[in-house]
C-alpha cells in the first residue's frame, strides 16, 4: 500500500532569531520500507548540520530549524514514498517581522 502522511503545520508566532522550530511528518499508513524527503519551495532541502537538522525513522521524520533567519521563510513539504507510491503534505513557514514586501508571489523579508 502507498504511504499516507499526517498534515503538519508551523507555529504562527515565529520571528527572526526565534531559537528553533520543530515539525514532524508522521506516517499514518503504508507498506514499509518508506523513505522521507523534505523540500523547501519545491526543491530538496539543504541540510546544514548547525541549523537545519532532519531526523528520519521508519514511521516519521522530524525537521528542526535552529536560529530562524529570513531565508527560512517558504513552503516546506514532507514527501514519503515506497515502492507503491508517494504522499506529501506541505506547510508555509512564516516569520513575523516589522516589514515585508510581496513581489510576483514571492515573500521578501526586509529587516529594519
N, C-alpha and C positions, 0 to 999 in steps of 0.2 A: 504494500500500500504506500502511496506517496505521502510525504510528510505534511503535517499541518502545524503551524506555529501560532502561538497566542499573540495578539496585538500587544504592543508596548508603547509607552509614552514617556517623554522627558518632563521633569518638573517645570512649572511655569515661572518660578521665582528665581531663575538663574541670572547672574550678572557677570560682567568682566571680572576676572580674578576670583570667581567662586572657587572654593577649594577643590571640589570634584563633583562629578555626576556619574551615576551608575545606572545602566538599564540592562534588563535581562530578556533574552529571546528563549522562550520555553517551548519545547516540542510537546504538542498535545497528542499527536498520534503519528504513525508511520513506521514502516519496517526499518530496522537498523541493518547496516550502519547508516547514519545520517551525518552529513558534513554541513558545517555552518560557515557562512561568509558574511562579513559586514561591508556595506557600501556607504559612501557619502556622495550625495548628488549623482548617483548612478555609476560612480567609479569605485574600484576597490579601495577600501580604507587603508591608508598608510599607517602602520603601527610604529609608534615611537616609544621605545621602552621606558622613557622617563615620564611621558604624558598620556599616551594613548595605549591602553592595555586591553587585550582580548583574551578571555579565558574560555576554552571550549571543553565541554564534557559530552558524553554520549546523548544526553537529553536536553541540554541547554547550552547557551553561550552568553557570556557577560561582557559588556563593553564598558570600560571605565575611562573617563577623560579627566585628567587632573589639571588644575590651574587653568580654568577656561580662558580662552582668548577669542578675539573677534573672528578669527579664521575658522573656529569650530562651528560657527553657525551653518546650518544646512539641513538637508533631508537625509536622514540615516535609515538604511534598510538592512534588516536581517534576513538572509536567504538561507533556507535549509533545503538540502537536496539529497536524494538517494537514487538508486537505480530505477525507481518507478516514477520519479518526477520531482517537482520542487514546490515550495510555497515561500512567500515572503511577506513581511509586514514592514511598514515604514512609519517614521515619526519625525516631526520637524523639531530641531533644536533651535530655540530662540533665546537670545541673551538680551536682557534689559540693559539699555544704555541711555545716555542723555539725548542722542540724536541718531537717526538713521535715514537713509535715502534709498528709495527703490527705483531701479532703472531696468527696463526690459525684463521684469520678473526676477531680478536678482537683488537680494538684500545686501546693502553695503553698510557696515558699521563705521561711524565717524566718531573717533574719540575726541572728547572735548577737555 
